[in-house]
């Protein structure tokens, strides 16, 4: 489905379709736990890579 407007001179203006807006829902306890696990694994990987780089150099 094309969405366009036509001005007085007969030219067409095409616009991108905008997505529907929705309210973000607050995170629950399970999502908080998952974020904490992901953050701790990421921090462990970063610290491990820094330690590995310092040992190698």
N, CA and C of each residue as an Amber inpcrd file, in Angstrom:
protein
   171
   0.8410000  -1.1680000   0.0000000   0.0000000   0.0000000   0.0000000
   0.8890000   1.2360000   0.0000000   0.7280000   2.0850000  -0.9830000
   1.5350000   3.2970000  -1.0600000   0.8120000   4.4280000  -0.3590000
   1.5810000   5.1760000   0.3700000   1.0350000   6.3640000   1.0030000
   1.7610000   7.5570000   0.4120000   1.0370000   8.4320000  -0.2100000
   1.6520000   9.6060000  -0.7950000   0.6600000  10.7540000  -0.7500000
   1.2220000  11.9440000  -0.8710000   0.3870000  13.1450000  -0.9490000
   0.6490000  13.8160000  -2.2810000  -0.3180000  14.5520000  -2.7320000
  -0.1970000  15.2530000  -4.0020000  -0.3590000  16.7480000  -3.7050000
   0.6250000  17.5520000  -4.1560000   0.5170000  18.9870000  -3.9180000
  -0.2800000  19.6480000  -5.0420000  -0.3820000  20.9860000  -4.9970000
  -1.2080000  21.7200000  -5.9620000  -0.6960000  21.6100000  -7.3920000
   0.6090000  21.3970000  -7.5580000   1.1730000  21.2870000  -8.8990000
   1.0630000  19.8680000  -9.4630000   0.5420000  18.9300000  -8.7030000
   0.3910000  17.5620000  -9.1770000   1.5750000  16.6770000  -8.8830000
   2.5660000  17.1760000  -8.1420000   3.7330000  16.3600000  -7.7930000
   3.4020000  15.4610000  -6.6090000   3.9550000  14.2630000  -6.6410000
   3.7250000  13.3190000  -5.5620000   4.8710000  13.3860000  -4.5610000
   4.5410000  13.3100000  -3.3080000   5.5320000  13.2550000  -2.2370000
   5.3650000  11.9180000  -1.5230000   6.3810000  11.0660000  -1.6120000
   6.3300000   9.7650000  -0.9410000   6.9480000   9.8970000   0.4440000
   6.3040000   9.3060000   1.4150000   6.7990000   9.3240000   2.7800000
   6.9320000   7.8880000   3.2660000   7.8790000   7.6690000   4.1580000
   8.0300000   6.3450000   4.7580000   6.8520000   6.0770000   5.6850000
   6.4780000   4.8070000   5.7680000   5.3990000   4.4420000   6.6810000
   5.9560000   4.4620000   8.0970000   5.2550000   5.1090000   8.9890000
   5.7150000   5.1930000  10.3690000   5.1900000   4.0050000  11.1540000
   6.0380000   3.4220000  12.0200000   5.5690000   2.2870000  12.8210000
   4.5950000   2.7500000  13.8990000   3.7880000   1.8110000  14.3680000
   2.8580000   2.1350000  15.4440000   3.6370000   2.4040000  16.7190000
   3.1820000   3.3730000  17.4830000   3.8380000   3.7200000  18.7390000
   3.2330000   2.8840000  19.8590000   4.0480000   2.5260000  20.8360000
   3.5530000   1.7920000  21.9890000   4.3460000   2.2080000  23.2080000
   3.7320000   2.0420000  24.3620000   4.3770000   2.3690000  25.6260000
   5.2670000   1.2000000  26.0370000   6.4710000   1.5100000  26.4680000
   7.3630000   0.4680000  26.9670000   6.8650000   0.0000000  28.3280000
   6.9220000  -1.2950000  28.5320000   6.4880000  -1.8560000  29.8080000
   7.6770000  -1.9350000  30.7500000   7.4500000  -1.6990000  32.0370000
   8.5680000  -1.7910000  32.9860000   9.0820000  -3.2300000  33.0690000
  10.3820000  -3.3640000  33.3420000  10.9740000  -4.6990000  33.3920000
  10.6010000  -5.3880000  34.7050000  10.4900000  -6.6960000  34.6500000
  10.1420000  -7.4520000  35.8460000  11.4080000  -8.0720000  36.4560000
  11.2180000  -8.8460000  37.5040000  12.3570000  -9.3990000  38.2450000
  13.1780000 -10.3590000  37.3780000  12.5170000 -11.1340000  36.5430000
  13.2490000 -12.0880000  35.7040000  14.1240000 -11.3580000  34.6920000
  13.6190000 -10.2930000  34.1240000  14.4210000  -9.5190000  33.1710000
  15.5860000  -8.8360000  33.8750000  15.3610000  -8.3360000  35.0820000
  16.4580000  -7.7230000  35.8410000  17.5500000  -8.7540000  36.1030000
  17.1370000  -9.9890000  36.4580000  18.1120000 -11.0500000  36.7090000
  18.9020000 -11.3580000  35.4410000  18.2040000 -11.4350000  34.3100000
  18.8900000 -11.7200000  33.0420000  19.8710000 -10.6070000  32.6830000
  19.4810000  -9.3530000  32.8840000  20.3880000  -8.2370000  32.6140000
  21.6120000  -8.3060000  33.5110000  21.4230000  -8.6760000  34.7640000
  22.5460000  -8.7850000  35.6960000  23.4960000  -9.9040000  35.2690000
  22.9530000 -11.0290000  34.8330000  23.7870000 -12.1380000  34.3730000
  24.5750000 -11.7390000  33.1300000  23.9110000 -11.1080000  32.1720000
  24.5850000 -10.6820000  30.9440000  25.6670000  -9.6600000  31.2430000
  25.3850000  -8.7210000  32.1470000  26.3750000  -7.7020000  32.4970000
  27.5780000  -8.3290000  33.1950000  27.3420000  -9.2950000  34.0760000
  28.4690000  -9.9180000  34.7810000  29.3170000 -10.7620000  33.8300000
  28.6820000 -11.4670000  32.8960000  29.4470000 -12.2380000  31.9130000
  30.2540000 -11.3060000  31.0180000  29.6580000 -10.1950000  30.6120000
  30.3770000  -9.2210000  29.7910000  31.5500000  -8.6120000  30.5310000
  31.3430000  -8.2580000  31.7990000  32.4370000  -7.6970000  32.5930000
  33.5540000  -8.7200000  32.7760000  33.1870000  -9.9710000  32.9910000
  34.1910000 -11.0340000  33.1280000  34.9940000 -11.1820000  31.8440000
  34.3280000 -11.1370000  30.7020000  35.0390000 -11.2470000  29.4300000
  35.9880000 -10.0710000  29.2040000  35.5480000  -8.8780000  29.5240000
  36.4040000  -7.7020000  29.3370000  37.6230000  -7.7850000  30.2430000
  37.4070000  -8.1080000  31.5020000  38.5300000  -8.2230000  32.4380000
  39.4640000  -9.3450000  31.9970000  38.9010000 -10.4490000  31.5400000
  39.7330000 -11.5560000  31.0710000  40.5600000 -11.1820000  29.8530000
  39.9660000 -10.4600000  28.9120000  40.7240000 -10.0420000  27.7340000
  41.8200000  -9.0420000  28.0770000  41.5590000  -8.1530000  29.0060000
  42.5840000  -7.1990000  29.4440000  43.7240000  -7.9460000  30.1260000
  43.3740000  -8.9320000  30.9830000  44.4170000  -9.7250000  31.6520000
  45.2270000 -10.5240000  30.6390000  44.5390000 -11.1060000  29.6640000
  45.2450000 -11.8570000  28.6220000  46.1650000 -10.9570000  27.8090000
  45.7230000  -9.7750000  27.4800000  46.5600000  -8.8460000  26.7110000
  47.7850000  -8.4170000  27.5240000  47.5940000  -8.2110000  28.8170000
  48.7410000  -7.8140000  29.6410000  49.7340000  -8.9570000  29.8130000
  49.2610000 -10.1950000  29.8750000  50.1580000 -11.3420000  29.9940000
  50.9320000 -11.5430000  28.7000000  50.2820000 -11.3810000  27.5690000
  50.9260000 -11.5980000  26.2880000  51.9680000 -10.5170000  25.9970000
  51.6870000  -9.2830000  26.3720000  52.6200000  -8.1970000  26.0340000
  53.7740000  -8.0830000  26.9840000
